[in-house]
Amino acid sequence: MAKAKKKSVKRPAARAASSSARRPTTATRRRASAGAPPAAMPRSMQHGGGGDLRKAVQAPAQRPAPVKGAAAEGLTRVTQETEVRGSTTRVEQVVERAPKPSLPDVDRDSTGRGRYVYCIIRANVPHRFGAIGMDEHWADVYTINYKDMAAVVSDVPIAPLDSTRENVLAHERVNETVMRDHTVIPMSFGTIFKTRDDIVELLRSAYDAFADVLNKMQDKLEFGLKVVWDRDEIIRIIEQEDEDIHRLKNEISSQKGSTYFARVQYGRLIDTALQVRSDRYVTEFLQRLRNVSVASRVNKAIGDKMIMNAAFLVQRDQEQAFDRRIKEIASHFEKLTFKYTGPWPPYNFVNIRLKLERVGQN
């Protein structure tokens, strides 16, 4: 399966305030230092909480509408998970709730007001997306525009911002809301610019690179697909189909003395057979999903039941075709369960990497 080529943006001169920063810098020259590497994020996102604009990863909602007052009362996100096993399909609405975002308790007048960047979109005119931002005091989400491009932002204090579950959920929710009507370049959690002019400079200096990524991601959405099996059931099938394993199991059952070495050999043969079968399944699924997706990315499977953990980039007008193809595949593999979520912003297929200036660094 072809994979989308990630685009890196390494040259913006705009000054950004890292979320790990303590106070504004007095430097007047817009220069940069490398941001911190990202850590794992819930679902599809990755972030470092250190203010670098890297891939906002993850993980995976079904276009939730803005919720008025959510910033003050807490956050609710409803996502959709489709589970297919054989000819049976079950669609579940997954509700995630979290408290309101936990921003630093600071004096906003003395700390200063920064602009938190969620994503980049195409926009010829200013847009407003409602009171769904990180900070309940400055909750309005709006755009800062340059030519036909815009950064989606809200105001926040220039202070350290922790990557708590509620903060990450607030960040994701804005991206997912904007995605309903726009192609987005999702930014990583924790990116705060000190001034409006800094964001305009970012858009100006990285205009060509952003435009290239937006063109490639135009009308494309991400879907996450996980395939799981009942390991014990698959082992029983392998024991019946593989003559060597079948014979070894019978020897262990009938042997009266020590069976230690036989059991070790049996375990190795089973592990190898499971891996071979898993790899064969993944290769076949990627091939059969190829003509209903633009690209795919296979991530590490979690646990011994999951055999596939992948993200697919899908054209908006191919959503139903993607859904039908998964159900078609599942009907031929009745021992496996297919679970997929989406659509999401293209977290796994966009990697924006900017050099930022940390607050307090001259």
C-alpha positions as CSV (number, residue, x, y, z in Angstrom):
1,M,0.0,0.0,0.0
2,A,1.4,3.4,-0.9
3,K,1.9,5.7,2.0
4,A,1.3,9.5,1.9
5,K,4.6,11.4,2.0
6,K,4.8,13.5,5.1
7,K,5.6,17.2,4.6
8,S,8.0,18.9,7.0
9,V,8.1,22.6,7.4
10,K,11.5,23.7,8.8
11,R,11.9,27.3,7.9
12,P,9.3,29.7,9.5
13,A,10.9,32.6,11.3
14,A,7.7,33.4,13.3
15,R,8.3,33.5,17.1
16,A,6.2,31.1,19.1
17,A,5.7,30.8,22.8
18,S,6.1,27.3,24.0
19,S,3.6,25.9,26.5
20,S,6.5,25.0,28.7
21,A,7.6,28.7,28.8
22,R,7.4,30.8,32.0
23,R,7.4,34.4,30.7
24,P,7.6,36.3,27.5
25,T,11.0,36.8,25.9
26,T,12.4,40.3,25.5
27,A,14.1,39.4,22.3
28,T,13.0,41.4,19.3
29,R,14.6,39.2,16.7
30,R,12.4,36.4,15.4
31,R,14.6,33.4,15.7
32,A,14.0,29.8,16.6
33,S,15.2,26.8,18.6
34,A,14.0,23.3,18.2
35,G,10.9,22.2,20.0
36,A,10.6,19.1,22.3
37,P,9.8,15.7,20.8
38,P,6.2,14.5,21.1
39,A,4.9,11.9,23.5
40,A,2.0,9.6,23.1
41,M,-1.5,11.2,23.0
42,P,-4.9,9.7,23.5
43,R,-6.3,8.1,20.4
44,S,-4.8,9.5,17.3
45,M,-2.7,12.4,18.6
46,Q,0.9,12.9,19.7
47,H,2.2,16.0,21.5
48,G,5.1,17.1,23.6
49,G,3.4,19.7,25.7
50,G,6.6,21.7,24.8
51,G,5.2,23.8,22.1
52,D,6.7,22.2,18.9
53,L,4.4,22.1,15.9
54,R,4.6,18.4,15.1
55,K,2.0,15.9,14.1
56,A,-1.2,16.2,16.2
57,V,-1.9,12.4,16.2
58,Q,-4.5,10.4,16.7
59,A,-6.9,9.6,17.3
60,P,-9.8,9.4,15.8
61,A,-14.5,11.6,16.0
62,Q,-17.7,11.7,14.0
63,R,-17.8,15.4,13.4
64,P,-19.1,16.6,16.7
65,A,-21.0,19.9,16.7
66,P,-19.8,22.7,19.1
67,V,-21.3,22.5,22.5
68,K,-22.2,25.9,24.0
69,G,-20.8,26.4,27.4
70,A,-18.6,23.4,27.2
71,A,-15.5,25.3,28.1
72,A,-17.0,26.2,31.5
73,E,-19.0,23.1,32.3
74,G,-16.8,20.4,30.9
75,L,-16.2,18.6,27.6
76,T,-18.3,16.0,25.8
77,R,-17.3,14.3,22.6
78,V,-19.3,11.7,20.8
79,T,-17.5,9.4,18.4
80,Q,-18.7,6.5,16.3
81,E,-17.2,3.0,16.3
82,T,-18.3,0.5,13.7
83,E,-17.7,-3.2,14.7
84,V,-18.0,-5.8,12.0
85,R,-17.7,-9.6,12.6
86,G,-18.8,-11.9,9.8
87,S,-22.1,-10.6,8.5
88,T,-23.0,-8.8,11.8
89,T,-22.4,-5.0,12.1
90,R,-22.8,-3.0,15.3
91,V,-22.5,0.8,15.4
92,E,-21.8,2.3,18.8
93,Q,-21.8,5.9,19.8
94,V,-18.8,6.3,22.2
95,V,-19.2,9.2,24.6
96,E,-16.1,10.8,26.1
97,R,-16.5,13.2,29.0
98,A,-13.8,15.3,30.8
99,P,-13.8,18.3,33.1
100,K,-13.2,21.8,31.7
101,P,-9.7,22.4,30.4
102,S,-7.2,22.9,33.3
103,L,-5.3,26.1,32.3
104,P,-2.8,27.6,34.7
105,D,-4.2,29.7,37.5
106,V,-2.5,33.0,36.7
107,D,-3.1,36.7,36.6
108,R,-4.1,37.2,33.0
109,D,-3.4,40.9,33.1
110,S,0.2,40.5,34.1
111,T,0.9,37.2,32.3
112,G,-0.2,38.4,28.9
113,R,-2.4,37.0,26.2
114,G,-1.1,34.5,23.6
115,R,-2.8,32.8,20.6
116,Y,-3.2,29.1,20.8
117,V,-3.0,27.5,17.3
118,Y,-5.2,24.4,16.6
119,C,-4.8,24.0,12.8
120,I,-4.3,25.6,9.5
121,I,-7.0,25.9,6.9
122,R,-7.8,27.6,3.5
123,A,-9.9,30.7,4.1
124,N,-10.2,33.9,2.1
125,V,-12.3,35.6,4.9
126,P,-12.2,35.5,8.7
127,H,-14.2,32.7,10.3
128,R,-15.5,32.2,13.9
129,F,-16.3,28.8,15.3
130,G,-17.9,29.6,18.6
131,A,-16.9,29.5,22.3
132,I,-15.1,26.1,22.2
133,G,-11.6,27.2,22.9
134,M,-9.1,26.1,25.6
135,D,-9.6,29.0,28.0
136,E,-13.1,29.5,29.4
137,H,-12.3,33.3,29.8
138,W,-11.3,33.7,26.2
139,A,-13.2,30.8,24.7
140,D,-13.9,32.2,21.2
141,V,-12.2,30.3,18.4
142,Y,-11.5,32.4,15.3
143,T,-9.1,32.7,12.4
144,I,-6.0,34.9,11.7
145,N,-5.8,35.2,8.0
146,Y,-3.0,35.7,5.4
147,K,-4.0,35.7,1.8
148,D,-6.2,32.6,1.3
149,M,-4.8,30.8,4.3
150,A,-5.7,31.0,8.0
151,A,-4.6,29.8,11.4
152,V,-7.5,28.6,13.7
153,V,-6.8,30.1,17.1
154,S,-8.1,31.1,20.5
155,D,-6.6,33.3,23.2
156,V,-4.9,31.8,26.2
157,P,-2.5,33.1,28.9
158,I,1.2,32.8,28.1
159,A,2.0,30.2,30.7
160,P,2.8,26.5,30.9
161,L,0.0,24.3,29.6
162,D,-0.1,20.7,30.8
163,S,-1.1,17.9,28.4
164,T,-3.9,16.7,30.7
165,R,-6.7,14.5,29.2
166,E,-9.2,17.4,29.4
167,N,-6.7,19.8,27.7
168,V,-6.0,17.3,24.9
169,L,-9.7,16.6,24.4
170,A,-10.4,20.4,24.1
171,H,-7.6,20.7,21.5
172,E,-8.9,17.7,19.5
173,R,-12.5,18.9,19.7
174,V,-11.7,22.2,18.0
175,N,-9.8,20.4,15.2
176,E,-12.7,18.0,14.7
177,T,-15.3,20.8,14.6
178,V,-13.3,22.8,12.0
179,M,-12.9,19.6,10.0
180,R,-16.6,19.5,9.4
181,D,-16.4,22.1,6.7
182,H,-12.6,22.6,6.0
183,T,-9.6,20.6,5.1
184,V,-7.3,21.0,8.1
185,I,-3.6,20.7,8.8
186,P,-3.7,19.7,12.5
187,M,-1.1,21.3,14.8
188,S,0.3,19.6,17.8
189,F,-0.9,20.2,21.3
190,G,0.6,23.2,23.2
191,T,1.6,25.7,20.5
192,I,1.1,29.3,21.7
193,F,2.2,32.3,19.7
194,K,2.7,35.6,21.5
195,T,1.2,38.0,19.0
196,R,-1.1,38.1,16.0
197,D,1.8,39.4,13.9
198,D,3.8,36.3,14.7
199,I,1.1,34.1,13.3
200,V,0.8,36.2,10.2
201,E,4.6,35.8,9.8
202,L,4.3,32.1,10.2
203,L,1.7,31.9,7.5
204,R,3.7,34.2,5.2
205,S,7.0,32.4,5.6
206,A,5.6,28.9,5.4
207,Y,2.9,29.7,2.9
208,D,4.2,27.5,0.0
209,A,4.7,24.5,2.3
210,F,1.3,24.8,3.9
211,A,-0.3,25.3,0.5
212,D,1.3,22.1,-0.7
213,V,0.1,20.1,2.3
214,L,-3.4,21.5,2.0
215,N,-3.5,20.6,-1.7
216,K,-2.5,17.0,-0.9
217,M,-5.0,16.7,2.0
218,Q,-7.9,18.4,0.2
219,D,-11.2,16.6,0.9
220,K,-9.4,13.7,2.6
221,L,-10.2,12.2,6.0
222,E,-8.6,9.7,8.3
223,F,-10.2,6.5,9.5
224,G,-8.7,4.2,12.1
225,L,-9.0,0.4,11.7
226,K,-8.2,-2.3,14.2
227,V,-8.6,-6.0,13.6
228,V,-8.7,-8.4,16.5
229,W,-9.0,-12.1,16.9
230,D,-9.7,-14.7,19.7
231,R,-6.1,-16.0,20.1
232,D,-7.2,-19.2,21.8
233,E,-9.6,-19.9,19.0
234,I,-6.9,-19.3,16.3
235,I,-4.5,-21.6,18.2
236,R,-7.0,-24.4,18.1
237,I,-7.4,-23.9,14.3
238,I,-3.6,-23.9,13.9
239,E,-3.3,-27.1,15.9
240,Q,-5.7,-28.8,13.6
241,E,-4.1,-27.5,10.4
242,D,-0.4,-27.8,11.1
243,E,0.8,-31.4,11.2
244,D,3.9,-30.7,13.2
245,I,2.1,-28.7,15.9
246,H,-0.7,-31.3,16.0
247,R,1.8,-34.2,16.4
248,L,3.8,-32.3,19.1
249,K,0.6,-31.5,21.1
250,N,-0.4,-35.2,21.1
251,E,3.1,-36.2,22.3
252,I,2.9,-33.7,25.1
253,S,-0.5,-35.0,26.1
254,S,0.5,-38.7,26.1
255,Q,4.0,-38.3,27.6
256,K,4.3,-39.3,31.3
257,G,7.6,-37.8,32.1
258,S,8.9,-34.3,31.8
259,T,7.4,-32.3,28.9
260,Y,9.4,-29.1,29.4
261,F,11.4,-29.1,26.2
262,A,8.5,-30.3,24.2
263,R,6.3,-27.5,25.5
264,V,9.0,-24.9,24.8
265,Q,9.2,-26.2,21.2
266,Y,5.4,-26.2,21.0
267,G,5.3,-22.6,22.2
268,R,7.8,-21.5,19.6
269,L,6.0,-23.2,16.8
270,I,2.7,-21.6,17.9
271,D,4.2,-18.1,18.1
272,T,5.7,-18.4,14.7
273,A,2.5,-19.7,13.2
274,L,0.5,-16.9,14.7
275,Q,2.9,-14.3,13.4
276,V,2.9,-15.7,9.9
277,R,-0.9,-15.8,9.8
278,S,-1.2,-12.3,11.3
279,D,1.2,-10.9,8.7
280,R,-0.6,-12.7,5.9
281,Y,-4.0,-11.2,7.0
282,V,-2.5,-7.6,7.3
283,T,-1.0,-7.8,3.8
284,E,-4.3,-9.0,2.3
285,F,-6.4,-6.4,4.1
286,L,-4.1,-3.6,2.9
287,Q,-4.2,-4.9,-0.6
288,R,-8.0,-5.1,-0.6
289,L,-8.5,-1.6,0.8
290,R,-6.0,-0.1,-1.6
291,N,-8.5,1.1,-4.2
292,V,-10.9,2.7,-1.7
293,S,-8.2,4.7,0.1
294,V,-5.4,7.1,-0.8
295,A,-2.8,5.9,1.6
296,S,-2.4,3.8,4.7
297,R,-0.1,3.7,7.8
298,V,0.3,0.6,9.9
299,N,1.0,1.3,13.5
300,K,2.1,-1.1,16.3
301,A,-0.6,-3.5,17.4
302,I,-1.5,-3.4,21.1
303,G,-1.8,-6.6,23.1
304,D,-2.0,-10.2,21.8
305,K,-5.5,-10.0,20.5
306,M,-4.9,-7.1,18.0
307,I,-3.3,-8.1,14.8
308,M,-3.8,-4.8,12.8
309,N,-3.7,-1.2,13.9
310,A,-3.8,1.0,10.9
311,A,-4.9,4.5,9.7
312,F,-6.3,5.1,6.2
313,L,-6.5,8.3,4.3
314,V,-9.8,8.3,2.4
315,Q,-11.4,10.8,0.0
316,R,-14.7,12.3,1.4
317,D,-16.7,10.8,-1.5
318,Q,-15.2,7.4,-0.8
319,E,-16.4,7.0,2.8
320,Q,-19.3,4.7,1.9
321,A,-17.1,2.6,-0.4
322,F,-14.5,2.2,2.4
323,D,-17.3,1.1,4.7
324,R,-18.6,-1.4,2.2
325,R,-15.2,-2.8,1.6
326,I,-14.5,-3.5,5.2
327,K,-17.8,-5.3,5.6
328,E,-17.0,-7.3,2.5
329,I,-13.6,-8.4,3.9
330,A,-15.2,-9.2,7.3
331,S,-17.7,-11.5,5.6
332,H,-14.8,-13.7,4.4
333,F,-12.9,-13.7,7.7
334,E,-15.6,-14.7,10.2
335,K,-13.1,-15.5,13.0
336,L,-11.9,-11.8,13.0
337,T,-13.5,-8.7,14.4
338,F,-13.0,-5.4,12.5
339,K,-13.4,-2.1,14.4
340,Y,-13.0,1.3,12.7
341,T,-13.6,4.9,13.7
342,G,-13.7,8.2,11.9
343,P,-13.6,10.4,10.2
344,W,-10.7,12.2,11.8
345,P,-8.3,15.0,10.7
346,P,-5.3,13.5,8.9
347,Y,-3.2,13.1,12.1
348,N,-1.2,10.2,10.8
349,F,-0.5,11.7,7.4
350,V,0.6,15.2,8.3
351,N,3.8,16.0,10.0
352,I,4.3,19.7,10.5
353,R,7.6,20.5,12.2
354,L,8.5,24.1,13.0
355,K,11.4,25.6,14.8
356,L,10.1,27.6,17.7
357,E,11.5,30.1,20.2
358,R,10.8,29.1,23.7
359,V,9.5,31.8,26.1
360,G,12.3,33.2,28.2
361,Q,15.0,32.3,25.8
362,N,16.9,35.2,24.2
